[in-house]
Amino acid sequence: MILARNLTQRYSRAATEPGTDSMLTVLDSVDLDVAEGEVVVILGPSGSGKTTLLGLLAGLDRPSDGELRLAGVDLGMLDEDARAAMRAERIGFVFQSFHLIPTLTALENVLVPLELLSSNRRRRAADAEETARALLDRVGLGDRLEHYPAQLSGGEQQRVGIARAFANQPDVLFADEPTGNLDRETGREIINLLFELNQQRGTTLVIVTHDLELSRRADRIIHLAGGQIERIETVGRGT
Amino acid sequence: MNARFVAAMIRRELRTAFRRFGFYGSCIAIGIAVVVGLHSLREAVDSAVDLRSRELLGADLRLESREPLSTEVKRALQKLEQGGPIESTELTRLGSMALAERSGRSRLVDLLAIDGLYPLYGEVWTEPAFLWERFGEVSGQVFVDSTLLIQLDLEVSDRLRIGGESFVIAAAIKKAPGSFGLQAEMAPRVFLSKSDLDRTELVQKGSLVSYLRYMKLADGVVDAWVDEQGALLEESRVRVQTVRGYQEDMSEAFGNLTRFLGLIGLAALMLGSIGVAAGIRVFVREKLDTVALLRSIGASPRDVVAIYAGLAVALGLTAGLLGIVLSLPLLWVLPDVFGDLLPVEVSLRVGPKGIATGLGLSVWATLLCAMGPVSDLASVAPLRALRRDFGSTEKDRRVARVGATLVVVVSLVLAAVWQAGNLRVGLAFAAGLIATVAALAASALAMVYVLRRYPPRVFAYWARQGIANLFRPRNHTLPTTIAIGFALFLVGTIHTVERNILAQMEVDTGSRRPNFILFDVQRDQLEGILGLLDEHGARVVDQAPLISARIAAVDGIDRALWLEDQDETLTRDFRWALQREYRLTYADDLRDSEELIAGSWWKAGELVVGDDGYPVSIERDLAKSLGVGVGDRLRWQIQGVEVDTVVANLRQVDWGRMATNFFVVFPTEALEEAPQSTVLLAHLADEQARAEMQRDLVGRFPNVSALDATLILRSLDTMLGQISIAIRLLSLFTLGTGIAILIAAALAARSERAREALLLRILGASTSVLRRIIATEAIALALLASLVGGLLTMIGSFCVVVYLFELPFDPPLLDLLALVFATFCVTALFGGVGVTVGGGESPEAALRRETA
């Protein structure tokens, strides 16, 4: 599903002393394969390049060097519109800060990915709404459809985020610290929900996290340090 | 672009956007109201003029000439009969003094002697009613404009002396074709029969008389005939007025006034846009995360642009509708505001054109405001959803912003040219507006810089905090200062310029300035008139002979040949200079109001007349219109005699001076024997003396016309006053816009200020300290805006008065101070609108509420 070769990402920085490199290498020659349906966790300390790697794999950014294929498509060959279309069709996101649109209700937030689908995949408005309602019901928010994010707790907002992530039936779902802003108990509920939905739909899951307990539930753990893969640990999904 | 998604997102965003932008919309709506109101007024006037132009003109075709129509012209008129029967009426028109026998008052009137049926279209409304039907039945009767009765303290059936004859006033005219308000004020009309005019013996050789012929014709023949006979009519010096020409003239005259006034509305709209732009920037800042999210889950940059541009269009349409609604009370008031300036009665409503204009302008203005911010949104990187510090480069944004600024400037220029209907005026307006806004912004930034650099450390904490709020992040200092400052600048400058113009126009009660003008004094009457003036204690300030003439050739080429120009290469000024009638004079010295700028003056008694003829002096602008300079030749036709001349010098004339000023001056030797009349400027001590002089003049010299200059100035004062009221009323709309921006900015800052107040309360500030902080900020902003506006008012009005009107600058300081103070008070009052300090609940409760 995901094929990354020699992935490198550099950002410019102001040269403060003579002789120093004006470019900052955040990722350095990363090779990574993720199979279809696999659950992969990316683990590493702050500044190791986890979020950068996630952004590249999801097509949110272009690498400085290297090749990246997602579902067989070379992302480097796509322009920005094509990338956006790719994300709409095949990718789902769960964010640490939930990233719900504050001026939309829970239902409308979940509808957005359905509305962004291409015309041959897009459903009629009534069907899309039915799908969104069903998803929210599935995540336990069937009675909060018309509530705005400000009226929901952190856990509830993340449930909406998860429902939204699965709305377009993605091939790959990327989660960036999905429990980072939640308490332990709520975080556990969210992770259970994420994995349940994933199991039902067979989505490939790539998660960035600090949470060791979460990492034990993955198929593989990619340990990242200093912008490079330190080691890859095969785990097998725990309970 | 995913249209369904875009439409759904626009609909959703509008829910909160209206709440956020409702007040900002009013900023644009006010300017729209002014523009729509004036456009509707113009539309209504054009429509009324089109419908009633025949009635207003009184004919299908009107010919006017200084001499009775020639045989050739009469023969040409017969061709019109081929199209069907013609009805025709002749009028003889001249200015004359009229003396009220009962009150003894007299004044200059517009005498119209009718031979035939008049008017051919329309009606004459009289008081008592329906008496016009009996006009001409009885000899010795006149019908007068109702204003004359007031001016001379007369009633119907009183007697009026005109020329050497006494007439009974048969009726007052309330409404008649061809005249409206101010014209009647300056020279009220008196209608009499042709036979009665003949009895007065006012029409003599050399008298300034116009011969008019009104005609009622079959449809469709006039324009073709005028085109065919154009050369003959020009050669015969016959002025033609058709219905179509009348419509165009009336529409143009009034249209120019409303177009220029509409520029004020455009200024208000632009100001409102500044406020809206500031609001949109705040809105967009809050949307960055949302847009990043949308981009990350599959929205394209085009989707983003479509959503937020669509939002801007929706808000613009709403503001436009609001503006149209706001224009309704304005429409109710405008006819009274314009009063006698309106050429025709109108009934006002907002028509489809007005609605389209209002909506189009508001959408355009909102899109302009939104363009820069929306382009910022379009360049939000999807990666920002993961990393907040990731965004488009400042360089990318700068390029987009420069582009957006250029589009704004070009759009403003185009809008100004469209509104003004004139390229030069539109460009000047746009440049002036941009320069003023730039000056206001620069002044505001400079003052804020000074405050930042040298903060008032001796002030109490709350004062320092309030002042510091002026330049904190997300402040609204700049748009508010520009809006309020501009409104003050506009109102203040108009007031100052008007005061200076009126001061210049006031008749000096000292002995130096003339206040009484006599013209049409024949050569044999001069001694007697001078004696009469002396009897009344008048001092003759100036006098000059007048000889009527026309140009026969320029540089050896006949006038007729010039006018045959088919390629229309002749400028309008040249045509005018070539075709007009001149009042020549002769003198051997320059007047006080003149200055020699080229060539040399002749010496009396040493005149050298070469092959090219007499030397003449030409006024500078006339020389430019004719394209002549020193040494060029002109031939004149003076009372049937052709006289060759050569331009000896060019003069600059101070036309603003109350003096006898002339375009063309001959040496005395050349014209002193020519048939001529004399114009005299005199000074009489008071109104009573002038009235007595006029009375005696009418009795002893009935053909001589006298004008009390104070009357003219009063009429001009009335006219200027009406225009000034219209300008002031519309200028107040810019002030309204400024206040709307102020309130909108205050409301936008409300939640931030409330959060800050909460934090300060948690840290220990009392409610009174919080209130003082808000008050200080409002007062500081008000002070900044009014000082900046006041300063620019002084500079701007100085430039206009001295450089544009070439008058001495005398600012009405007390008025301006009052205006600045009023602006300060209003701004300070509205500046703290809507901000609460939460005095009623505990910090904990408020904190819970904020974080819930």
Interface residues (C-beta under 8 A of the other chain):
Chain A: T51 T52 L54 G55 A58 L60 D61 E80 D81 A84 A85 M86 R87 A88 E89 I91 G92 F93 F95 H99 I101 P102 T103 L104 E108 L111 V112 P113 E115 L116 R122 A125 A150 R164 N168 D176
Chain B: N2 R4 F5 A8 M9 R12 E13 R15 T16 D289 T290 A292 L293 L294 R295 S296 I297 G298 A299 S300 P301 R302 D303 A381 P382 L383 A385 L386 R387 F390 A852
